[in-house]
């Protein structure tokens, strides 16, 4: 996000925040930041007890939440060691019988799909239809082809999750990291090793939970879109989608 992009048409405020590398605080629509829009959708879907996983250097996020009176708690990931490590950072906030949501901070997820996920009585994830993501998101088809594909059994449960699948045409649904977990995921996160990138990946933890711990994940299929803010070039397209609602 800090890298300059001459093709990105940004305001001075957007450029300043992007240069600091804090995606969640970038204003994208009517002065609202990604963080505010994400929290609004989560609240509309019924998620009210919220925890943000941040780095130890992210005092700006703490300050912003305090200034805006956002009702959130914070967990600190001491080093950026991957998504599974980030989930572990929030372990102390979860009760032994809780189901809890995990989502990315650079994606705006649709309320309807989040609400359906919340209504599941077991661990689950949203499986986004690939063709709908292409049609209804700001994400180019080439990027969607790199997302983790999911295989679903006849009962609607997750069998396998595959990072960067070779046979894209055979993969109808993809994961956008919208999960409903049980505390069993913490055992999985602790058991896996680092990926080739040197990170502890939540996809590897999920597969471990299925294969070794016997965890079952229901797949909530969705034909809705997701807005993604991975780079400066995405800021304008996210704002355009939101403003055209």
N, C-alpha and C positions, 0 to 999 in steps of 0.2 A: 504493500500500500504506500510505503514511503517513496517508491520509485516514481519518477516523473513520467507523465504520459502526455505528449504534445497533442494527441488527438482527443483528450478528455476536456470537455467544456465545463469547467468548474467555477464556482464563485470563489471569492477571496477566502471566505470562511471555510468552505469545503477544502480548498487547497491547504489552508493552515492546519486543519485537523488531520487531513490525510498525511501531511508531512510528519505528523507526530505518531503515525502508525496505529491510531486507535479507531478502528472501523466503527465500533458501536456508537461513537459520539459524532459521527458525520451527519450533518443535517441533509435530509434527502427529499422531504416533501412538506411544504407549508411551515418550514422552520423546525420540524420535528426530526429528531435523530433516529438512527436505526434502532438504538436501544429503546427509546420510547415507543416506537411502532411495534417492536417485538413484544414488549411487555403488555401493551394494549391488547394485542391479539391473544396472548396467553391468558390475560384476565378475562377476555370475552369468551374464551374456551373453558373457563372454570378453574384455571390454575392460579391460586392466590398466594401460596406460600413459596416465595421465590428466592433462589440463591444464585448469585453470579460468581463464577470461578474466574478469578483475575490473577495477574502476575503481581509480584511484590512492588513493582514500579508503577502500578496503575492507580496512583492517588487521584488522577484526574477523573476516573470513573467514580470513585468514592465521593469526591467533591460534587460531581454533577448530580448524583443520586440524592445527596443531602440537600443540594440547592433546589432540586425539583420535587423534594419530599416523596421520592419513590420508595415504596415499602419493599425493600430487598435486604437480604443478608449476603455476606461475602465469604467465600472460601478462597484461599490463596494457593495457587500452584507455584511452587518455589522455582521450578525450571520448566521451560516449554518442552516437555518430554513426550508429548503426544496426547491424543484424545482419551485413551484409557487412563493415563496418569491424571488428566484433568478431572475425570469422573471420580477417581480415588480421593482427590482433594476435598470433595464434598461428603465423604463417607460419614462424618460425625453428625451431619444434619439429618440423616435418614434413620428412621426407626426400624426395628427388626421385622415388622410386618408391612412396611410401606411399599407401595408402588410409586415410582417417581419418574418424572419426565426429564429427558436430556435432549437439548437441541443446540444447534450452532448459534453463535452470536452474529454471524454475518448472513443469515437467512431470515426472510420474513415468510412464515408458514401460514397457510390459509386457516382461518378460524374453524370452518366446518370440519376439516380433516383433523385438526387438533382436538376438537370436541369429541369426535368419534373415537379417537385414540384414548382420550380420558375415560370414556365409558367402558373400555375393556376391563375385564376383571382379572386379567393375567398379563404377564409381560407381553409386549407387542411393539410393532413399529408401523409406520406408514410406508406403504409401497407405492411410490408415485409412478403412474403410467408414463413410459418414456415419451410416447408421441404427444401426450398432453403437456408434459413439461416443455417440449420443444415449441408447442403452439401457444402456451399460456404463460411462459416465463420470459425473463430477460436473458436466459442462458442459451448460448449458441449450441447447435447440435453437436459440434465437435467437442465441446466441453462436457456435455451430458454423456457422451460416449465414454468418458473417462471416469464416470461415477460408478460406485459399487453396485453391481447387479445382484438381484436376489432371486433365489429359486424357491418356489412355493409348492407344498404338497397338495394333494386333493382335498385335505381338510382345511386348507387355508393357513397352514403353519409354515414358518421359515425352515428350509432345509439347509441352505447354504448361502453365504454372502461372498461375492467374488469382486475383488478390487481390479479395475481395468480389464474386464473380460475380453477375450479374443474374438468371440463370436457375438458381436453386438446385435445382429439381426434376431438372434434367438432369445434375447433378454427383453422381456416386455416391461418389467418393473425395476426400478432402481431405488436405492436408499439415499435419502437426503439428511441422514443423521437426525431423525426424529423418533426417539425411543421411549418406551415405557418399560422401566426396569424394576426388578425386585432386588433386594440386597445381595442376592446370589451373584450379581454381576461384579461385586467387589472382589469376591474370591477369584473370579475369572481374570480380572484386571491384574491381580497380584501374581497369578500363575503364568501368564504369558511372558515371552521374551520380546526384545525389540525387533522391529521390522528391518528390512534392508535399508530403510532411511534412518535407522537408529531411533525410531519412535515407538512408543507403546500404543498400538492402534485399537480403537474400540471395536472395529470389525473383527479383529483377531480374538478379542475377549468374548464377543458374542458367539463366534464359532466354537470357541473352547467351552462356553457355557452349554451350548447345544450338544456337542460331541462327548464331553467328559462329565459335566455336571447334570445332564439330563433336563436342562431348562427348555421350556417350550415358548416360542414367540409367535403369537398370532399376527397375521399380516392384515392391516387395514388398508385396502387398496383405495387409491384416490386418482381422480382424473383432473385434479386442480393443479395450478401452477405454484411455483415457489420463486420468490425474488432473491437473487444472490448478489452479494457485494464482496467479490474476491479481489478486485483491482480498482484503480481509479477510473478505468473505462466503464465500470459498472454503475458508477454513481449517477450519471445522467439517465441511464436506462431505467434504474430503479425509480427515480423520481418521476420519469415519464409514465411508467406503469401506474404508479400511485395516483398521480394527478389526473389520469384518464379514467379512473374508476367510475 
